[in-house]
Amino acid sequence: MHRVADAAEALCLVEQPQFAGGLGLVISGHHLPGIGGPAFVAELHTRIPSVPVLVLGDPSEQPGDYQGEYIRFLPRPVASDDILNAAGQMLALNSSKTA
């Protein structure tokens, strides 16, 4: 697990092939310093399209801003078990595509 302070740091990390190659899942918030969640996810997927992204946001936010097979939006508050279940499903989807 690796935690970053903001979207810019995350995007810099995925430019490193060693890091990006071992990345299995990204968990992000909808509101990020410097860039909005939908813009971050879109940029991330231009760089590494097959890595799943789980976005946690407020129920009033637009889950429709996140489109794609490898993207899922969960409204807050969300139970830890729900996050774990969603992450497990996304990791399974990703591994079945690469197998």
N, C-alpha and C positions, 0 to 999 in steps of 0.2 A: 504494500500500500504506500502511496506517495500523496502527500497533501501539498497544494500550492496556494499562494496568497491571492492570486487573481488570474483572469483569463489569459493575459499576456504571458505570464510565466508558464501556464499550461501549454500554450501554443508553441512557446520556445522549446519546451521539453519534447513535444512530439516531433520536432524537427531532428531530434537525435535518434538515428536508426536503432540503436541498442535499446533505448527507452521505449520507443514506439512499437518495436517488435515484440516486446513483452507485455504490452498493455492489453488487458482483457476487458475492462469496463471503466467508464468515466461516470462519476456521479457529480452532478452540478446543481446549483441553484438557478432560479430564473433571473434573479437580479445579481449582476456581477459588476465589480468596479471596472469602469472604463468601457465595457461592452455589454450589451444585453444578452440574455441567455440564448434567444433564437439566433442571433448573429454569431455567437460563440460556437454553438452546435453546428451551424452551417459551415463555418470556417474549419472547425475540427474535422468535419466529414469530407471536406475537400482534400484534406491532408491524409486522413486515415479513415476511409469510408466504411470499413467493416467493423470498427470498434463500436460496441453499443454504448449509448448514453442514456442515463437515467436522470431526469430533471425533476427536482423537488420544488414546488411552487405553491403559491396561495390559490385557493379554489376560485378566486375572482380572476385569475390570470387566464390567458388563452392557451389551453393545451394544443389548439389547432395551429399555433405558431411553430410547432415541432412536427415535422413530417418526415416519415421514413421508417423503413423496416426495423432499423436498429435504434430507434428513439422511443422512449416512453416517458410520459409525464405523470407524476403522482402529486395530487394536491395535499398540502399540509393542513392540519397536522396529520402525520402518517406514522403508524406504529412501526417499530423496529422490525417486527416480523414481516410486515408488508414490504418494507424495503428489501429485506433479505430474500423474500420470495420473488419479487420483481427482478432483483439482481441475478438470482439463480436461473430464472427463465431466460433472461437476456444472454447470460453466459452460455446456456445450453443452446440457444438459437445460434449464437456465434460459432460455437464449436461444431455444431452439426453442418454449418455452411462450409467450414474449412476442412472437415474430415473427408 
